[in-house]
């Protein structure tokens, strides 16, 4: 029974680390999208015209 409690506690700790890591990565997407949008606005496209 004691071993089960220890395994459960360790599993919860690892799950917490996983959730934190996923949240950290998810937080990067809005920032990345903003940087890409700014870069796209600054670029001019040449369609092969003169």
Secondary structure as GFF3:
##gff-version 3
##sequence-region A 1 50
A	DSSP	alpha_helix	2	42	.	.	.	ID=ss1
###
